[in-house]
Amino acid sequence: MNAPFAIPEALLLLLDRIQSEGRCETPLILTSRALLEYNYRCFCSLIPVDAVFFPVKTNNTPEVLGCLHNQGARFEAASAVELCLLLRTGIASSDVIFSNPVKSPAHIISAYQAGVRTFAFDTACEVHKIQRHAPQSEVYVRIEVSNDGAEWKLHHKFGAPGSEVIGLCSAARDAGLSPTGLAFHVGWNNAQLASWSGALQHTVQIAESCIRHGFPLRSINIGGGFPAHGGDQYTRLQDIADVLKPMVRILKEELGLLLYAEPGSFIAANACVMVCRVLDVVQRHDQAWVYVDSGINQGFYWIYAGVQYQVVAAQPRSRKTRNYVVTGPTCDSHDIFGDAVELPADLREGDLLLVFPAGAYVSSARNYNGFAYPDVLFA
Ligand SMILES: Cc1ncc(COP(=O)(O)O)c(C=O)c1O
């Protein structure tokens, strides 16, 4: 379970600082502005993007959105609630796109009323929905690409086969919409270079075909999926940049298209760590249990789907270690960060544990994507 300790120095220094200032009320998600800014700049220097659309679903903390906005980011929203958050943070609706290919009419209406004019789609049904609720908007087709190598695959749920793209663009144009781009997503945390190069090559071929069929596209959006968990994200991004280079040249220089991306985890994941406190250390039969004051239900749901987080002691007193089950404070027996986590043998109540990385899909797990919990009707 425990991957090698790789919590960035900047976060550890931040922890020292807030502790010395008496501001370490646990549990908390400690977020480094410097790391966010560094990741954003690093992404833009390695991938020659014309615009980054940061997905609000990844981290919807207003300070994070504001910080990235100051760096020049634009934003990808999936719901009216996410859009409102962006508008409240001072971000213009013209800097927002909706990349969720299947949307609820109410959210399209709110987005259109707020001034959003760019929407993804991958079915004819969605074309008609956008035509009705966001007339004359620009639309881009989410296409199906291989998600081989992704830790979480998205291609079964979204993406039109390449053979359908011309038909979808025609349907959009007939509906008074402007098909202006193509988009894909290789799946979450995908370091497989063949998937990246294959996806872009496939998309560039489809773009060429669209242009031949009289659809003057403007952009290709290579989505998210850049690796951020479980390895050195910077060298892995460099490798991806290298394999994409020949296709990026064709896309930009031969086809005259803009390159967009929606890196979420790459930018936010390692910029945050969760700081939690040990409530109790208990020996139950042959297992040692550590109870902490925050658990899976506080935003770490992806553990249920197999995603692993490092759990380490913030200030170990000794080097001697033993394995523990690390569990949250709820009555739920699934609320477990790991069942063989190596931690100091003398761990005790009050010690701080760090759960890392905690910047992607953790604090935003509340009302994820901005979709509200169902109301209760008591009759
Ligand atoms: C449309 C879209 N763009 C971007 C992202 C961000 O992906 P990642 O966190 O892998 O960078 C997602 C994540 O699900 C997504 O659905």
The ligand as an SDF file (V2000), in Angstrom:
LIG
                    3D

 16 16  0  0  0  0  0  0  0  0999 V2000
  -13.7820   15.9650  -19.5140 C   0  0  0  0  0  0  0  0  0  0  0  0
  -12.6640   15.8300  -18.5400 C   0  0  0  0  0  0  0  0  0  0  0  0
  -11.5760   16.6020  -18.6840 N   0  0  0  0  0  0  0  0  0  0  0  0
  -10.5370   16.5310  -17.8320 C   0  0  0  0  0  0  0  0  0  0  0  0
  -10.5590   15.6620  -16.7580 C   0  0  0  0  0  0  0  0  0  0  0  0
   -9.3750   15.6430  -15.8270 C   0  0  0  0  0  0  0  0  0  0  0  0
   -8.6990   14.4680  -15.8740 O   0  0  0  0  0  0  0  0  0  0  0  0
   -7.3380   14.2460  -15.0430 P   0  0  0  0  0  0  0  0  0  0  0  0
   -7.6120   14.4850  -13.6210 O   0  0  0  0  0  0  0  0  0  0  0  0
   -7.0080   12.8370  -15.3650 O   0  0  0  0  0  0  0  0  0  0  0  0
   -6.3240   15.1930  -15.6010 O   0  0  0  0  0  0  0  0  0  0  0  0
  -11.6590   14.8070  -16.5790 C   0  0  0  0  0  0  0  0  0  0  0  0
  -11.6900   13.8360  -15.4810 C   0  0  0  0  0  0  0  0  0  0  0  0
  -12.5140   12.9900  -15.3610 O   0  0  0  0  0  0  0  0  0  0  0  0
  -12.7360   14.8900  -17.4920 C   0  0  0  0  0  0  0  0  0  0  0  0
  -13.8240   14.1130  -17.3700 O   0  0  0  0  0  0  0  0  0  0  0  0
  1  2  1  0
  2  3  1  0
  2 15  2  0
  3  4  2  0
  4  5  1  0
  5  6  1  0
  5 12  2  0
  6  7  1  0
  7  8  1  0
  8  9  2  0
  8 10  1  0
  8 11  1  0
 12 13  1  0
 12 15  1  0
 13 14  2  0
 15 16  1  0
M  END
$$$$
